[in-house]
Amino acid sequence: MKGIIVTGSPGAGKTTLLAAADLKGCKLVNVGNLMKDFALKMGYVKDRDEIRKLDQEKVDRLREEAFAAIGRMEGRLVIDTHATVESEGKFLTGLPFSIIGSAKWLKAIVYIDAESDEILLRRALDTNRHRENDGKEMLGVQRDINIATLSFYSSYLNISLYIIRNRQGMLIESSSAFNKVLGEIFGD
């Protein structure tokens, strides 16, 4: 197995961009959905957005279960997840070192970036999720923490960190940039 991690702030448009992209035969895996499935089976939550309000021990268990399931998968994977999740001013890691530090299968990290105003608009329009009600300042802090975390991981693992701007109304251009990255990573 080999794969890439695609991450970004909640509302940056990761899932939308990935749905529009040509995944070149890669399997798309959403860590939050895997965690939700395990959390529902364990009776922890009723929906995915409740996970960030669980105690850290339960979140860690769910994440470990999700990445263990990913570790059993074969082929080329595109893994949709978060570097951090903010909850009431506290930042929870989405990619703990205990998991990412030993991910020899990981070939690159892709950060999907968007302006804070664009993220706030997308969150307001997304009636399917129950996201934090952050302001522009908190979104900027989260972006800085995400990029710092991902920069460390890319240096430690000696892999590339790609940053793709996902501007409002420019989905075709953003998915095209992502397709180019996939071609570089997997040689297609």
RAMODA-V754755 format. One record per residue. RES is the residue in three letters. SS is DSSP state (hx for helix, st for strand, lp for the rest). Layout:
BEGIN
RES/SS + RES/SS
END
This chain:
BEGIN
MET/lp + LYS/st + GLY/st + ILE/st + ILE/st + VAL/st + THR/st + GLY/lp + SER/lp + PRO/lp + GLY/lp + ALA/lp + GLY/lp + LYS/hx + THR/hx + THR/hx + LEU/hx + LEU/hx + ALA/hx + ALA/hx + ALA/lp + ASP/lp + LEU/lp + LYS/lp + GLY/lp + CYS/lp + LYS/st + LEU/st + VAL/st + ASN/st + VAL/hx + GLY/hx + ASN/hx + LEU/hx + MET/hx + LYS/hx + ASP/hx + PHE/hx + ALA/hx + LEU/hx + LYS/hx + MET/hx + GLY/lp + TYR/lp + VAL/lp + LYS/lp + ASP/lp + ARG/hx + ASP/hx + GLU/hx + ILE/hx + ARG/hx + LYS/hx + LEU/lp + ASP/lp + GLN/hx + GLU/hx + LYS/hx + VAL/hx + ASP/hx + ARG/hx + LEU/hx + ARG/hx + GLU/hx + GLU/hx + ALA/hx + PHE/hx + ALA/hx + ALA/hx + ILE/hx + GLY/hx + ARG/lp + MET/lp + GLU/lp + GLY/lp + ARG/st + LEU/st + VAL/st + ILE/st + ASP/st + THR/lp + HIS/lp + ALA/lp + THR/st + VAL/st + GLU/st + SER/st + GLU/lp + GLY/lp + LYS/st + PHE/st + LEU/st + THR/st + GLY/lp + LEU/lp + PRO/lp + PHE/hx + SER/hx + ILE/hx + ILE/hx + GLY/lp + SER/lp + ALA/lp + LYS/lp + TRP/lp + LEU/st + LYS/st + ALA/st + ILE/st + VAL/st + TYR/st + ILE/st + ASP/st + ALA/lp + GLU/lp + SER/hx + ASP/hx + GLU/hx + ILE/hx + LEU/hx + LEU/hx + ARG/hx + ARG/hx + ALA/hx + LEU/hx + ASP/lp + THR/lp + ASN/lp + ARG/lp + HIS/lp + ARG/lp + GLU/lp + ASN/lp + ASP/lp + GLY/lp + LYS/hx + GLU/hx + MET/hx + LEU/hx + GLY/hx + VAL/hx + GLN/hx + ARG/hx + ASP/hx + ILE/hx + ASN/hx + ILE/hx + ALA/hx + THR/hx + LEU/hx + SER/hx + PHE/hx + TYR/hx + SER/hx + SER/hx + TYR/hx + LEU/hx + ASN/lp + ILE/lp + SER/st + LEU/st + TYR/st + ILE/st + ILE/st + ARG/st + ASN/lp + ARG/lp + GLN/lp + GLY/lp + MET/lp + LEU/hx + ILE/hx + GLU/hx + SER/hx + SER/hx + SER/hx + ALA/hx + PHE/hx + ASN/hx + LYS/hx + VAL/hx + LEU/hx + GLY/hx + GLU/hx + ILE/hx + PHE/hx + GLY/lp + ASP/lp
END
